[in-house]
Each structure stands twice: as structure tokens, then as C-alpha cells.
Amino acid sequence: MVDDQRTVGAGSEGGWPSDSEYEPTQLAGSEGGGGSNYEPTQFAGGGGVEERPTPKTIPAEDLEGWPPSPPPPPPPPPSPPPDSSPFRPTSDQSNQKPPSPPAASEASGGKTMLIMTEPEPQIPLAWLVVVDGPGSKRGTIFTLKSETIVGRSYGELVLDGDATISSQHIKVRLEPKEEESQEAARKDEEVKEQDIFVLYDLASANGTFVGNQQTYRDEESRIYRHELHDGDYMLLGETTLVFKQID
């Protein structure tokens, strides 16, 4: 780098040229010469010459391809392979509705199919009524189910007021009864089934007695299994019940 040297003219004050003494001169090579625009400047008031450094230049051939072009964008990620699973619908099938199941007539070859369901068994309307005794309030009515337990501590019907009744005293269950009529016997047909309520004593301490209103307290009326009929009286401990049923 060339040192910056300045020569002060004789007409300057304080060593620097005044504004009137400074006159720019024409640069050498400015008219078609193609020379550098940075040349020494001659001050009008003196013979001093100020030399300024010439900036560095870059050859034109080194400017080819400048500025550099941006790098190309990265390639897109590869698309996933097509799914060949039979459970995945294709683009044509994605908008289609699933086929409706064939009608019953079509599935059976044009014949109507009737599906028969077995009806729920009908429980006959029957109940037990407290007639007398400390087991429960007189007139208490309990509707029988297909199986009913009666006792002092456990069961669907609890008679906790009678200490002589066992914790589980009796069980009343609905069972089918085979009844053969004379006409069916002559024609050798199948027997007819009929549901009835059957009473079982559950090994109670004081036993169970069943009969009509005049005989149910007799010793001969003690039972272990008995088919109940409408109007039967029964004695459990010291409590009397009556069986009622609507045919």
C-alpha cells in the first residue's frame, strides 16, 4: 500500500489549501483511454501533488458465475409402496358402500325362513298367605316364583317372628307333572305335561304339616314332599300359611 503523502502549496494557510485554491484536474485517460480514474490531483495554488492509492480490482474472467446460484432443492421422499392387503379398499372402492346382506328369501333359495323361538315359560299365579301365628303379620301375601325358599333367616319369604321355624324351613318349586288321560291311553299317545307347585321340607327341626283346614295340624299330616292344591293349609313351627292358586 502506498503511503498517503501530501505537499502543501505556497499559497495555503496553515499548511492546507483553501477552498479557492482547490481545483480538480482532469484525470488521465478519462477520454476513451480506459485508464484508471484514480490519478494524482494537482492543486491550483502550488506545485504539490497528492497521491492516492489505487484500489485493487478483480479480473473479469474471475467474475463469471458470480453470484453463485442457490443449491437445488432436495429431492422429494420416495412414495410408499402400494398396499396389496385384501382388507384395504382401493381408491375405486373407497367411495363405494358395502354390499347389503342378501334377503332371507334369497339366502334360502327363494323360500321364506321362519325362525321359531321358544316362548318363556309362564308361571301360574299362586301365593302364600299368613293366616295365624307369630311368624309375620296376619294377612301377609307373598307371590310364589318358580322356586321359593321360606325360612326364619334366609329365603324369599322370611318369617323371623317365629323362633320354632328353621332358618331354611321349606322350598316350593314349580315342576312339570305327568298326567295321562284315558283318551290318550287308548290312542297310545304321549303323556301331557302340566306344571304344578311342589312343597319340600328342608330337614326342618319341627317338621312341616300340610292338609285341609281340619286336618293340617294332625301328626299324620307331616310331609317331606307334597303336591300343593288350591286351599291347602300348612303349619311351619307355630305359624299357619294357606296356599292359593288361580287356574
C-alpha positions as CSV (number, residue, x, y, z in Angstrom):
1,M,0.0,0.0,0.0
2,V,1.4,3.5,-1.0
3,D,1.7,5.9,1.9
4,D,-0.5,8.9,1.7
5,Q,1.8,11.9,1.1
6,R,0.5,15.4,0.7
7,T,2.5,18.6,-0.4
8,V,1.2,21.9,0.6
9,G,1.3,24.8,-1.9
10,A,2.8,28.2,-1.1
11,G,-0.5,30.0,-1.1
12,S,-2.1,27.9,1.6
13,E,-2.6,28.9,5.2
14,G,-1.7,26.7,7.9
15,G,-0.3,24.1,5.5
16,W,-3.6,23.1,3.8
17,P,-5.0,24.6,0.6
18,S,-8.0,26.8,0.8
19,D,-11.3,26.2,-1.0
20,S,-10.4,28.7,-3.8
21,E,-7.1,27.0,-4.4
22,Y,-8.6,23.5,-4.8
23,E,-9.4,22.8,-8.4
24,P,-9.9,19.4,-9.7
25,T,-7.9,18.4,-12.8
26,Q,-8.9,16.1,-15.5
27,L,-8.0,12.5,-14.8
28,A,-5.6,11.0,-17.2
29,G,-7.1,8.5,-19.6
30,S,-10.7,9.7,-18.9
31,E,-11.3,10.4,-22.5
32,G,-11.5,7.0,-24.2
33,G,-8.2,6.0,-22.7
34,G,-9.7,3.5,-20.3
35,G,-7.1,4.4,-17.7
36,S,-7.6,4.4,-14.0
37,N,-9.9,7.0,-12.6
38,Y,-7.7,7.4,-9.5
39,E,-4.8,9.7,-10.6
40,P,-2.7,12.3,-8.7
41,T,-4.5,15.6,-8.2
42,Q,-2.8,18.9,-8.8
43,F,-3.7,21.7,-6.5
44,A,-4.0,25.1,-8.2
45,G,-2.1,27.1,-5.7
46,G,1.0,25.1,-5.6
47,G,3.1,22.5,-7.1
48,G,2.4,19.8,-4.6
49,V,0.8,16.6,-5.8
50,E,-1.4,14.4,-3.7
51,E,-1.1,10.8,-4.5
52,R,-3.9,8.4,-3.6
53,P,-3.8,4.7,-3.5
54,T,-5.3,2.7,-6.4
55,P,-7.9,0.2,-5.3
56,K,-7.4,-3.4,-6.2
57,T,-9.5,-4.8,-9.0
58,I,-10.8,-8.3,-9.8
59,P,-10.3,-9.7,-13.3
60,A,-13.4,-10.0,-15.4
61,E,-12.9,-13.7,-16.0
62,D,-12.9,-14.3,-12.3
63,L,-16.5,-12.8,-12.1
64,E,-18.0,-15.5,-14.3
65,G,-20.7,-17.4,-12.4
66,W,-21.0,-14.7,-9.7
67,P,-23.1,-14.5,-7.6
68,P,-23.3,-18.3,-7.2
69,S,-26.7,-19.9,-7.9
70,P,-28.5,-21.3,-4.9
71,P,-28.2,-25.1,-4.4
72,P,-31.0,-27.2,-5.9
73,P,-33.9,-28.3,-3.6
74,P,-33.6,-31.7,-2.1
75,P,-35.5,-34.5,-3.9
76,P,-38.9,-35.4,-2.6
77,P,-39.1,-38.5,-0.3
78,P,-40.0,-41.7,-2.2
79,S,-43.7,-42.6,-2.1
80,P,-44.6,-45.7,0.0
81,P,-45.2,-48.9,-2.0
82,P,-48.9,-49.7,-2.7
83,D,-50.7,-51.7,-0.1
84,S,-51.7,-55.0,-1.6
85,S,-53.6,-56.2,1.5
86,P,-57.0,-57.6,0.6
87,F,-58.6,-55.8,3.6
88,R,-57.6,-52.3,2.4
89,P,-60.0,-50.8,-0.1
90,T,-58.6,-49.4,-3.3
91,S,-59.2,-45.8,-4.5
92,D,-62.1,-47.0,-6.6
93,Q,-63.6,-49.0,-3.8
94,S,-63.2,-46.4,-1.0
95,N,-66.3,-44.4,-2.1
96,Q,-68.4,-47.5,-2.6
97,K,-70.9,-48.6,0.0
98,P,-70.6,-52.2,1.4
99,P,-72.9,-54.6,-0.2
100,S,-76.1,-55.3,1.7
101,P,-76.6,-58.8,3.0
102,P,-78.9,-60.9,0.9
103,A,-82.5,-61.1,1.9
104,A,-83.8,-64.2,3.7
105,S,-85.7,-65.3,0.7
106,E,-82.5,-65.1,-1.5
107,A,-80.3,-66.9,1.1
108,S,-82.8,-69.8,1.3
109,G,-83.1,-70.2,-2.4
110,G,-86.3,-68.1,-2.7
111,K,-88.0,-69.7,0.3
112,T,-89.2,-67.8,3.3
113,M,-87.4,-68.9,6.5
114,L,-89.3,-68.8,9.8
115,I,-87.1,-68.8,13.0
116,M,-89.1,-70.2,15.9
117,T,-88.1,-69.1,19.3
118,E,-89.2,-71.0,22.4
119,P,-91.5,-68.8,24.5
120,E,-90.6,-68.1,28.0
121,P,-92.4,-70.4,30.5
122,Q,-95.5,-68.8,32.1
123,I,-95.5,-69.1,35.9
124,P,-99.0,-69.8,37.2
125,L,-100.3,-67.2,39.6
126,A,-100.0,-68.5,43.1
127,W,-99.2,-67.2,46.5
128,L,-98.8,-68.0,50.2
129,V,-100.9,-66.1,52.8
130,V,-100.1,-65.8,56.6
131,V,-103.3,-66.9,58.4
132,D,-102.1,-67.2,62.0
133,G,-99.0,-67.3,64.2
134,P,-96.1,-65.2,65.3
135,G,-94.1,-65.6,62.1
136,S,-95.4,-62.5,60.4
137,K,-98.3,-60.1,60.3
138,R,-101.6,-61.8,59.6
139,G,-102.7,-61.3,56.0
140,T,-99.2,-61.0,54.6
141,I,-99.2,-62.2,51.0
142,F,-96.2,-63.4,49.1
143,T,-96.4,-64.3,45.4
144,L,-94.6,-67.6,44.5
145,K,-91.8,-67.7,41.9
146,S,-90.5,-70.7,40.0
147,E,-88.6,-71.6,43.2
148,T,-89.2,-70.0,46.6
149,I,-87.5,-70.6,49.9
150,V,-89.3,-70.0,53.2
151,G,-87.5,-69.7,56.5
152,R,-86.7,-67.8,59.6
153,S,-83.4,-66.2,58.4
154,Y,-83.0,-67.0,54.7
155,G,-85.2,-67.1,51.7
156,E,-87.6,-65.1,49.6
157,L,-90.3,-65.3,52.4
158,V,-88.8,-64.6,55.9
159,L,-90.9,-65.4,59.0
160,D,-88.4,-64.1,61.5
161,G,-91.1,-63.7,64.3
162,D,-91.4,-67.4,64.9
163,A,-88.4,-69.0,66.7
164,T,-89.7,-72.5,66.1
165,I,-89.2,-72.2,62.3
166,S,-85.8,-73.3,61.0
167,S,-83.6,-70.9,59.2
168,Q,-84.5,-72.6,55.9
169,H,-87.7,-74.5,56.5
170,I,-89.4,-75.4,53.2
171,K,-88.9,-74.9,49.5
172,V,-91.8,-74.5,47.0
173,R,-90.8,-75.3,43.4
174,L,-92.7,-75.3,40.1
175,E,-92.3,-78.7,38.4
176,P,-93.9,-80.5,35.5
177,K,-96.5,-83.2,36.3
178,E,-97.2,-86.1,34.0
179,E,-100.9,-86.6,33.7
180,E,-102.3,-89.4,31.5
181,S,-105.8,-89.1,30.4
182,Q,-108.0,-92.1,29.4
183,E,-108.3,-90.9,25.8
184,A,-104.5,-90.6,25.5
185,A,-104.1,-94.1,26.9
186,R,-106.5,-95.6,24.4
187,K,-104.8,-93.9,21.4
188,D,-101.3,-94.7,22.8
189,E,-100.3,-91.0,22.7
190,E,-97.7,-89.2,24.6
191,V,-98.5,-88.1,28.1
192,K,-99.4,-84.5,28.7
193,E,-97.2,-82.3,30.9
194,Q,-98.6,-79.8,33.4
195,D,-96.7,-77.6,35.8
196,I,-97.6,-77.8,39.5
197,F,-96.1,-76.4,42.7
198,V,-94.4,-79.0,44.9
199,L,-93.5,-78.4,48.6
200,Y,-90.3,-79.9,50.1
201,D,-89.4,-80.0,53.7
202,L,-85.7,-78.9,54.1
203,A,-84.9,-81.2,57.1
204,S,-86.6,-78.7,59.5
205,A,-86.3,-79.2,63.2
206,N,-90.0,-79.2,63.9
207,G,-91.3,-80.6,60.6
208,T,-93.9,-79.4,58.1
209,F,-97.6,-80.3,58.1
210,V,-99.9,-79.9,55.2
211,G,-103.7,-80.7,54.8
212,N,-107.1,-79.1,54.8
213,Q,-108.3,-76.7,57.4
214,Q,-109.4,-79.5,59.8
215,T,-106.5,-82.0,59.5
216,Y,-103.3,-80.0,58.8
217,R,-102.3,-80.0,62.5
218,D,-102.5,-83.8,62.8
219,E,-99.4,-85.9,63.1
220,E,-100.5,-87.8,60.0
221,S,-100.2,-84.6,58.0
222,R,-96.4,-84.4,58.4
223,I,-94.9,-84.3,54.9
224,Y,-91.5,-84.4,53.2
225,R,-92.8,-83.8,49.7
226,H,-96.3,-82.7,48.8
227,E,-98.0,-81.5,45.6
228,L,-99.9,-78.4,46.5
229,H,-103.5,-77.7,45.6
230,D,-105.5,-74.6,46.0
231,G,-106.7,-74.1,49.6
232,D,-104.0,-76.3,51.3
233,Y,-103.1,-75.3,54.8
234,M,-99.6,-75.7,56.1
235,L,-98.0,-75.5,59.6
236,L,-94.4,-74.3,60.0
237,G,-93.5,-74.2,63.6
238,E,-96.3,-72.2,65.2
239,T,-97.3,-70.2,62.0
240,T,-100.1,-71.2,59.7
241,L,-100.0,-70.5,55.9
242,V,-102.5,-71.2,53.2
243,F,-101.7,-71.9,49.5
244,K,-103.8,-70.1,46.9
245,Q,-103.6,-70.6,43.1
246,I,-105.6,-69.3,40.1
247,D,-106.1,-72.0,37.4
